[in-house]
Amino acid sequence: MTIVVRTISLGLALLFAVIPFSACRSSRIRNRANEVQLPPVMLWAWERPEDLRFLNSRRYGVAVLAQTLVLKDNDVVQKPRHHPLLVPPDLKVVAVTRIESQRSKTQKPALSGSQAARITELIRKTLELPNVSAVQVDYDATTSEREFYRSLLRELRAQLPDETPLSITALASFCIGDRWIKDLPIDEAIPMAFRMGTDSTRIQAMLADGHDFRGELCQRSYGIALDEPLSARFDPARRVYVFNSHPWKESDLGVLEERLRQ
């Protein structure tokens, strides 16, 4: 079968390749991720070649790293994706934008309105990529960066089409005691229940005891890793985002499904 490669320009070449075409609980807060019927299992595909043509689009979707944006002084340095992603023609794709801050004392980010506007523009452009149904932001904002992040998400939500889901990744600690994300204008805050560092023992114990993440936005999905055991039995009604430290293989799905059934 012939593979068609489409190239979208985002300052530099951003490469995707596709094959030619031939549920969470009810809530007072709108959940566009359910409205566009994102699949129950979303595989994160980071910066590496990925051939995911084996996926069943009714069960799986892909959240693909589309670009990394580095905040430096008053600039936004864009690092577009360079590796191809091969997917079935009807697979739903979430375009992920990773935001990082330059930490050197001489180039600390200004966190300015112009930077927020530039980030919003670059994220909106990821909607032009093939199969993209939603956008996601991955930003480990420090305490001093939270107001900037809040303002950025408000501007981004206002600039996105109304039907487009907007999600963020969230440190698990944000979804237990630290409630600063509870009123963000997003559809999902995905608790990262893996690679939790110093919080790992406390959060794993909390989940094992039957307690849940706090806040409605944190109770719509989970973020897990294929190579880490689940801390507790997860609610099967919630969407699961799965990280893999290696390129995805069809055999990984058997391991994943067995883990989700436990």
Residue frames relative to the residue before (quaternion, step in Angstrom):
aa qw qx qy qz dx dy dz
M 1.0000 0.0000 0.0000 0.0000 0.00 0.00 0.00
T 0.4292 -0.7135 0.4931 0.2521 3.56 -0.86 0.95
I 0.2445 -0.7580 0.5901 0.1320 3.55 -1.00 0.87
V 0.2348 -0.7639 0.5895 0.1176 3.54 -0.87 1.02
V 0.1906 -0.7776 0.5910 0.0983 3.56 -0.80 1.00
R 0.1201 -0.7804 0.6115 0.0515 3.53 -0.80 1.07
T 0.1562 -0.7890 0.5891 0.0779 3.55 -0.90 0.89
I 0.1270 -0.7771 0.6150 0.0434 3.56 -0.82 1.06
S 0.3106 -0.7640 0.5335 0.1878 3.58 -0.80 0.93
L 0.0331 0.7584 -0.6494 0.0434 3.55 -0.89 1.05
G 0.7574 -0.2462 0.1443 0.5873 3.56 0.83 0.97
L 0.7446 0.0216 -0.0020 0.6671 3.57 0.97 -0.97
A 0.6659 -0.4971 0.3518 0.4309 3.58 -1.23 0.14
L 0.0798 -0.7568 0.6480 0.0308 3.56 -0.93 0.99
L 0.1529 -0.8641 0.4793 0.0170 3.53 -0.27 1.31
F 0.0513 0.7401 -0.6689 0.0478 3.51 -0.96 1.03
A 0.1004 -0.7735 0.6190 0.0917 3.56 -1.17 0.51
V 0.0263 -0.8035 0.5946 -0.0141 3.55 -0.91 0.91
I 0.5193 -0.6027 0.4999 0.3422 3.54 -1.26 0.42
P 0.5742 -0.6138 0.3927 0.3732 3.65 -0.89 0.77
F 0.5672 -0.6307 0.4151 0.3290 3.53 -1.14 0.69
S 0.1859 -0.6480 0.6935 0.2541 3.77 -0.75 -0.06
A 0.7430 -0.3646 0.1860 0.5296 10.88 14.29 -21.51
C 0.2978 -0.7990 0.5131 0.0983 3.19 -0.66 1.22
R 0.6527 -0.5298 0.3647 0.4004 3.60 -1.24 0.29
S 0.6181 -0.5324 0.4152 0.4026 3.56 -1.25 0.39
S 0.0700 -0.8230 0.5628 -0.0313 3.56 -1.05 0.72
R 0.5009 -0.6201 0.5028 0.3343 3.53 -1.23 0.48
I 0.6658 0.4473 -0.2938 0.5199 3.57 1.17 -0.54
R 0.4967 -0.6841 0.4444 0.2961 3.56 -0.74 1.03
N 0.1034 -0.7791 0.6168 0.0437 3.55 -1.06 0.81
R 0.2003 -0.8202 0.5288 0.0868 3.56 0.01 1.31
A 0.5500 0.6156 -0.4020 0.3960 3.60 1.16 -0.50
N 0.6657 0.4578 -0.2970 0.5089 3.56 1.10 -0.62
E 0.6305 0.5612 -0.3355 0.4182 3.56 1.01 -0.79
V 0.7254 0.3758 -0.2411 0.5238 3.61 1.03 -0.72
Q 0.4104 -0.7600 0.4245 0.2715 3.56 1.37 0.17
L 0.0570 0.7749 -0.6179 0.1203 3.53 0.62 1.18
P 0.5477 -0.6415 0.4181 0.3372 3.63 -0.93 0.80
P 0.6317 -0.5756 0.3679 0.3664 3.59 -1.19 0.44
V 0.7669 0.2358 -0.1476 0.5783 3.60 1.17 -0.49
M 0.0736 -0.7914 0.6069 -0.0010 3.56 -0.73 1.12
L 0.2386 -0.7724 0.5756 0.1234 3.56 -0.79 1.04
W 0.3286 -0.7136 0.5774 0.2224 3.58 -0.84 0.94
A 0.0875 -0.7706 0.6306 0.0300 3.56 -0.94 0.94
W 0.1798 -0.8251 0.5308 0.0722 3.56 -0.31 1.26
E 0.7645 -0.4049 0.2505 0.4345 3.60 -1.28 -0.17
R 0.5122 0.5534 -0.4907 0.4366 3.55 0.03 1.40
P 0.5994 -0.5420 0.4138 0.4192 3.62 -1.15 0.34
E 0.0127 -0.7931 0.6087 -0.0178 3.58 -0.96 0.89
D 0.1021 -0.7592 0.6414 0.0426 3.55 -0.94 1.01
L 0.0217 0.8375 -0.5381 0.0931 3.56 -0.18 1.34
R 0.2632 0.8028 -0.5005 0.1889 3.58 1.11 0.58
F 0.6018 0.5790 -0.3548 0.4203 3.60 1.24 -0.26
L 0.5296 0.6716 -0.4015 0.3275 3.62 1.22 -0.22
N 0.3655 -0.6687 0.6059 0.2283 3.53 -1.22 0.71
S 0.3668 -0.7896 0.4502 0.1984 3.58 -0.38 1.23
R 0.5797 0.5605 -0.3965 0.4388 3.62 1.17 -0.21
R 0.7395 0.4001 -0.2091 0.4994 3.57 1.10 -0.71
Y 0.8184 0.2346 -0.0610 0.5210 3.57 0.98 -0.90
G 0.0427 -0.7296 0.6791 0.0688 3.47 -1.37 0.47
V 0.3658 -0.7241 0.5424 0.2185 3.58 -1.28 0.03
A 0.1612 -0.7282 0.6590 0.0973 3.55 -1.06 0.90
V 0.0579 -0.8584 0.5086 -0.0343 3.55 -0.10 1.33
L 0.4579 -0.6544 0.5258 0.2926 3.55 -1.00 0.85
A 0.1691 -0.8226 0.5399 0.0568 3.56 -0.39 1.25
Q 0.7910 -0.1033 0.1023 0.5943 3.56 1.11 -0.69
T 0.2287 -0.7117 0.6399 0.1782 3.51 -1.37 0.37
L 0.1391 -0.7880 0.5979 0.0478 3.57 -0.87 1.00
V 0.1535 -0.7998 0.5780 0.0527 3.56 -0.70 1.11
L 0.2822 -0.7504 0.5783 0.1514 3.56 -0.79 1.09
K 0.0876 0.7955 -0.5804 0.1507 3.53 -0.60 1.24
D 0.7882 -0.0692 -0.0164 0.6113 3.60 -0.44 1.21
N 0.7360 -0.3306 0.2705 0.5251 3.58 -0.65 -1.12
D 0.5448 0.6225 -0.3848 0.4095 3.56 1.26 0.37
V 0.2270 -0.7017 0.6486 0.1881 3.50 -1.43 0.22
V 0.1557 -0.8041 0.5710 0.0554 3.56 -0.40 1.26
Q 0.2183 -0.8108 0.5357 0.0893 3.55 -0.58 1.18
K 0.0660 -0.7607 0.6454 0.0215 3.53 -1.03 0.92
P 0.1765 -0.8294 0.5207 0.0993 3.60 0.06 1.26
R 0.6069 -0.5243 0.4463 0.3969 3.53 -1.31 0.31
H 0.1854 -0.7976 0.5661 0.0947 3.55 -1.02 0.81
H 0.6815 0.4991 -0.2941 0.4471 3.60 1.16 -0.48
P 0.5150 -0.6706 0.4394 0.3032 3.60 -1.04 0.72
L 0.1751 -0.7347 0.6462 0.1097 3.51 -1.31 0.55
L 0.1220 -0.7926 0.5961 0.0403 3.58 -0.67 1.13
V 0.0605 0.8114 -0.5722 0.1027 3.56 -0.68 1.13
P 0.5905 -0.5245 0.4525 0.4141 3.59 -1.25 0.29
P 0.6216 -0.6034 0.3457 0.3605 3.62 -1.05 0.63
D 0.7487 0.3854 -0.2205 0.4923 3.59 1.11 -0.57
L 0.4208 0.7156 -0.4642 0.3086 3.60 1.24 0.21
K 0.3657 -0.7146 0.5495 0.2317 3.59 -0.95 0.86
V 0.1475 -0.7939 0.5895 0.0211 3.54 -0.95 1.02
V 0.1865 -0.7296 0.6480 0.1140 3.54 -1.11 0.83
A 0.2827 -0.7606 0.5629 0.1571 3.59 -0.76 1.04
V 0.1666 -0.8074 0.5634 0.0535 3.57 -0.54 1.22
T 0.1212 -0.7572 0.6380 0.0698 3.54 -1.04 0.86
R 0.2186 -0.7597 0.6041 0.1004 3.55 -0.77 1.11
I 0.1210 -0.7821 0.6092 0.0504 3.59 -0.88 1.00
E 0.0196 -0.7919 0.6098 -0.0246 3.56 -0.88 1.00
S 0.3119 -0.7403 0.5664 0.1838 3.57 -1.16 0.61
Q 0.4325 -0.6523 0.5571 0.2777 3.53 -1.04 0.82
R 0.2482 -0.8333 0.4837 0.1000 3.57 -0.56 1.17
S 0.4811 0.6666 -0.4616 0.3333 3.62 1.15 -0.10
K 0.5934 -0.6183 0.3868 0.3405 3.58 -1.03 0.80
T 0.7107 0.4683 -0.2669 0.4520 3.58 1.05 -0.70
Q 0.7752 0.2933 -0.1610 0.5359 3.59 1.21 -0.30
K 0.2079 0.7998 -0.5355 0.1743 3.59 1.10 0.61
P 0.5362 -0.6548 0.4170 0.3314 3.60 -0.94 0.80
A 0.4806 -0.6768 0.4871 0.2714 3.53 -1.08 0.80
L 0.2034 -0.7956 0.5335 0.2025 3.59 1.19 -0.60
S 0.2719 0.8074 -0.4683 0.2341 3.53 0.98 0.95
G 0.6607 -0.4940 0.3939 0.4053 3.52 -1.34 0.21
S 0.6387 0.5240 -0.3350 0.4530 3.59 1.04 -0.71
Q 0.6222 0.5190 -0.3432 0.4751 3.58 1.08 -0.62
A 0.6416 0.5174 -0.3231 0.4650 3.59 0.96 -0.83
A 0.6542 0.5121 -0.3121 0.4609 3.57 0.99 -0.82
R 0.6581 0.5054 -0.3068 0.4663 3.58 1.00 -0.82
I 0.6366 0.5144 -0.3271 0.4723 3.59 0.98 -0.81
T 0.6368 0.5329 -0.3242 0.4533 3.57 0.94 -0.88
E 0.6518 0.5205 -0.3097 0.4564 3.57 0.94 -0.89
L 0.6954 0.4759 -0.2830 0.4581 3.59 0.86 -0.94
I 0.6460 0.4967 -0.3330 0.4744 3.60 1.02 -0.67
R 0.6196 0.5398 -0.3485 0.4509 3.60 0.96 -0.76
K 0.6432 0.5405 -0.3289 0.4312 3.60 1.00 -0.75
T 0.5914 0.5775 -0.3858 0.4097 3.61 1.11 -0.48
L 0.5448 0.6068 -0.4018 0.4165 3.60 1.22 -0.28
E 0.6068 0.5661 -0.3526 0.4325 3.60 1.23 -0.33
L 0.5406 0.6359 -0.3991 0.3796 3.58 1.22 -0.27
P 0.6333 -0.5679 0.3602 0.3830 3.62 -1.08 0.63
N 0.8721 0.1594 -0.1336 0.4429 3.53 -1.14 0.84
V 0.4716 0.7029 -0.4430 0.2954 3.62 1.21 -0.07
S 0.1305 -0.8080 0.5742 0.0225 3.55 -0.80 1.14
A 0.8005 0.0959 0.0008 0.5917 3.59 1.20 -0.49
V 0.2700 -0.7387 0.5880 0.1890 3.54 -1.31 0.25
Q 0.1298 -0.7789 0.6125 0.0367 3.52 -1.22 0.67
V 0.2095 -0.7667 0.5969 0.1094 3.56 -1.07 0.80
D 0.1252 -0.7681 0.6271 0.0335 3.55 -0.96 1.01
Y 0.2409 0.7687 -0.5379 0.2484 3.58 -0.12 1.31
D 0.2173 -0.7773 0.5807 0.1069 3.58 -0.54 1.20
A 0.0635 -0.8528 0.5182 0.0115 3.55 0.57 1.19
T 0.3845 -0.6971 0.5586 0.2328 3.54 -0.96 0.91
T 0.7149 -0.4362 0.3108 0.4495 3.57 -1.27 0.20
S 0.6947 0.4757 -0.2790 0.4617 3.60 0.94 -0.86
E 0.6878 0.4718 -0.2805 0.4750 3.61 1.22 -0.31
R 0.4616 0.7323 -0.4275 0.2606 3.59 1.23 -0.19
E 0.6613 0.4967 -0.3293 0.4557 3.61 0.88 -0.79
F 0.6130 0.5269 -0.3422 0.4791 3.57 1.07 -0.71
Y 0.6613 0.5087 -0.3020 0.4613 3.57 0.92 -0.93
R 0.6358 0.5296 -0.3234 0.4591 3.57 0.97 -0.86
S 0.6744 0.4885 -0.2896 0.4719 3.58 0.90 -0.94
L 0.6241 0.5432 -0.3308 0.4538 3.56 1.04 -0.81
L 0.6869 0.4807 -0.2949 0.4585 3.59 0.85 -0.92
R 0.6193 0.5312 -0.3471 0.4625 3.57 1.05 -0.67
E 0.6682 0.4855 -0.2993 0.4776 3.58 0.94 -0.87
L 0.6495 0.5225 -0.3163 0.4529 3.56 0.98 -0.86
R 0.6490 0.5151 -0.3220 0.4581 3.59 0.91 -0.90
A 0.6618 0.5135 -0.3045 0.4535 3.58 0.97 -0.82
Q 0.7208 0.4500 -0.2436 0.4676 3.59 1.09 -0.71
L 0.6077 0.5523 -0.3628 0.4405 3.61 1.18 -0.39
P 0.5901 -0.5202 0.4529 0.4197 3.60 -1.19 0.36
D 0.6050 -0.6167 0.3598 0.3526 3.56 -0.95 0.87
E 0.7135 0.4687 -0.2636 0.4493 3.60 1.01 -0.75
T 0.5673 0.6290 -0.3784 0.3733 3.62 1.23 -0.20
P 0.3784 -0.7284 0.5173 0.2424 3.62 -0.67 1.02
L 0.1141 -0.7577 0.6401 0.0561 3.54 -1.18 0.75
S 0.0213 0.7981 -0.5999 0.0527 3.57 -0.66 1.13
I 0.1804 -0.7499 0.6193 0.1468 3.52 -1.35 0.25
T 0.4235 -0.6127 0.5786 0.3325 3.53 -1.28 0.32
A 0.1192 -0.8048 0.5802 0.0384 3.57 -1.05 0.72
L 0.4778 -0.6142 0.5381 0.3238 3.54 -0.98 0.82
A 0.5703 -0.6241 0.4011 0.3527 3.58 -0.92 0.87
S 0.6122 0.5668 -0.3517 0.4246 3.60 1.08 -0.67
F 0.5923 0.5659 -0.3700 0.4382 3.61 1.16 -0.53
C 0.7400 0.4275 -0.2015 0.4787 3.57 1.18 -0.63
I 0.6577 0.4541 -0.3507 0.4881 3.59 1.15 0.41
G 0.8425 0.0592 -0.0234 0.5350 3.63 0.35 -1.13
D 0.7008 0.4402 -0.2440 0.5056 3.55 1.13 -0.68
R 0.1077 -0.8658 0.4886 0.0114 3.57 -0.16 1.31
W 0.3043 0.8062 -0.4827 0.1562 3.63 1.13 0.29
I 0.6811 0.4977 -0.3010 0.4448 3.61 1.15 -0.42
K 0.4317 0.7656 -0.4295 0.2074 3.60 1.23 -0.23
D 0.7863 0.2983 -0.1724 0.5128 3.63 1.05 -0.59
L 0.3271 0.7478 -0.5164 0.2593 3.59 1.14 0.51
P 0.4868 -0.6872 0.4575 0.2854 3.62 -1.06 0.70
I 0.4021 0.7070 -0.4649 0.3498 3.58 0.69 1.14
D 0.4898 -0.6664 0.4849 0.2843 3.55 -1.31 0.25
E 0.7903 0.0364 -0.0161 0.6114 3.59 1.16 -0.55
A 0.0997 -0.7074 0.6919 0.1043 3.53 -1.23 0.68
I 0.2201 -0.8275 0.5081 0.0929 3.57 -0.29 1.27
P 0.2930 -0.7676 0.5370 0.1913 3.63 -0.38 1.14
M 0.3082 -0.7609 0.5461 0.1667 3.59 -0.70 1.09
A 0.0552 -0.8422 0.5360 -0.0181 3.56 0.11 1.34
F 0.6471 0.4163 -0.3454 0.5373 3.56 0.89 1.02
R 0.8100 0.1899 -0.1743 0.5267 3.57 -1.27 0.47
M 0.2580 0.8312 -0.4572 0.1832 3.57 1.03 0.85
G 0.4032 -0.7531 0.4577 0.2466 3.59 1.23 0.05
T 0.8502 -0.1149 0.0946 0.5050 3.57 -0.96 -0.90
D 0.6448 0.5235 -0.3247 0.4525 3.61 1.19 -0.42
S 0.4488 0.7555 -0.4226 0.2218 3.58 1.23 -0.40
T 0.6965 0.4844 -0.2955 0.4392 3.62 0.69 -1.07
R 0.6741 0.5061 -0.2965 0.4489 3.57 0.88 -0.94
I 0.7138 0.4495 -0.2712 0.4635 3.60 0.83 -0.95
Q 0.6257 0.5240 -0.3447 0.4638 3.59 1.00 -0.72
A 0.6451 0.5084 -0.3214 0.4713 3.60 1.00 -0.78
M 0.6287 0.5418 -0.3289 0.4507 3.57 0.99 -0.80
L 0.6921 0.4670 -0.2739 0.4775 3.57 0.88 -0.96
A 0.6461 0.5303 -0.3182 0.4473 3.58 1.00 -0.83
D 0.6714 0.4881 -0.2882 0.4773 3.59 1.15 -0.61
G 0.6057 -0.6033 0.3398 0.3920 3.57 1.26 0.12
H 0.4933 0.6436 -0.4436 0.3817 3.59 1.25 0.15
D 0.3491 -0.7490 0.5365 0.1711 3.54 -1.20 0.59
F 0.5954 -0.4947 0.4687 0.4256 3.51 -1.34 0.15
R 0.4135 -0.7229 0.5041 0.2287 3.57 -1.09 0.72
G 0.7413 0.3966 -0.2979 0.4521 3.52 -1.18 0.59
E 0.5413 -0.6691 0.4106 0.3014 3.52 -0.84 1.00
L 0.6548 0.5277 -0.3283 0.4300 3.60 0.94 -0.83
C 0.6898 0.4620 -0.2692 0.4882 3.59 1.17 -0.59
Q 0.6704 0.5000 -0.2847 0.4686 3.58 1.28 -0.10
R 0.5486 0.6153 -0.3932 0.4072 3.55 1.17 0.58
S 0.8060 0.0623 -0.0026 0.5887 3.59 1.18 -0.41
Y 0.2551 -0.7247 0.6142 0.1804 3.53 -1.39 0.14
G 0.2008 -0.7262 0.6369 0.1631 3.52 -1.28 0.50
I 0.0432 0.8038 -0.5883 0.0769 3.58 -0.65 1.12
A 0.3517 -0.7029 0.5729 0.2326 3.56 -1.36 0.15
L 0.5541 -0.6339 0.4288 0.3275 3.55 -1.00 0.83
D 0.7520 0.4150 -0.2173 0.4636 3.60 1.01 -0.75
E 0.6639 0.4357 -0.3292 0.5109 3.60 1.21 0.34
P 0.4753 -0.6657 0.4841 0.3108 3.61 -0.93 0.83
L 0.5346 -0.6162 0.4677 0.3402 3.56 -1.15 0.61
S 0.4846 -0.6890 0.4645 0.2732 3.55 -1.01 0.85
A 0.7979 -0.0131 0.0603 0.5996 3.58 1.12 -0.60
R 0.6110 -0.5026 0.4338 0.4311 3.54 -1.31 0.02
F 0.2475 -0.7975 0.5365 0.1226 3.56 -0.63 1.11
D 0.5867 -0.5701 0.4477 0.3610 3.54 -1.25 0.55
P 0.3692 -0.7668 0.4748 0.2242 3.64 -0.50 1.11
A 0.5858 0.5854 -0.3745 0.4171 3.60 1.22 -0.24
R 0.6516 0.5273 -0.3169 0.4438 3.59 1.22 -0.30
R 0.5312 -0.6139 0.4861 0.3234 3.51 -1.19 0.63
V 0.2005 -0.7748 0.5915 0.0984 3.57 -1.10 0.75
Y 0.1536 -0.7456 0.6437 0.0779 3.55 -0.95 0.97
V 0.1200 -0.8356 0.5360 0.0071 3.57 -0.73 1.06
F 0.2308 -0.7631 0.5941 0.1066 3.54 -0.88 1.05
N 0.0758 -0.7667 0.6365 0.0366 3.54 -1.09 0.79
S 0.3964 -0.7399 0.4917 0.2315 3.59 -0.80 0.98
H 0.7293 0.3198 -0.2094 0.5674 3.58 1.31 -0.11
P 0.6519 -0.4752 0.3749 0.4569 3.62 -1.17 0.23
W 0.5214 -0.6623 0.4449 0.3026 3.56 -1.01 0.83
K 0.0978 -0.7532 0.6485 0.0502 3.54 -1.16 0.82
E 0.6352 -0.5426 0.3786 0.3985 3.55 -1.16 0.53
S 0.6315 0.5486 -0.3358 0.4330 3.60 1.04 -0.71
D 0.5644 0.6029 -0.3879 0.4094 3.61 1.17 -0.46
L 0.6069 0.5841 -0.3598 0.4012 3.57 1.09 -0.65
G 0.6139 0.5385 -0.3494 0.4595 3.59 1.08 -0.68
V 0.6429 0.5105 -0.3146 0.4765 3.58 0.97 -0.86
L 0.6658 0.5108 -0.3006 0.4533 3.56 0.90 -0.93
E 0.6922 0.4814 -0.2989 0.4469 3.60 0.77 -0.98
E 0.6181 0.5319 -0.3419 0.4671 3.59 1.03 -0.72
R 0.6598 0.5061 -0.3067 0.4632 3.57 0.96 -0.82
L 0.6736 0.4943 -0.3014 0.4594 3.58 0.97 -0.81
R 0.6499 0.5159 -0.3216 0.4561 3.61 1.15 -0.47
Q 0.5315 0.6579 -0.4064 0.3458 3.60 1.17 -0.39
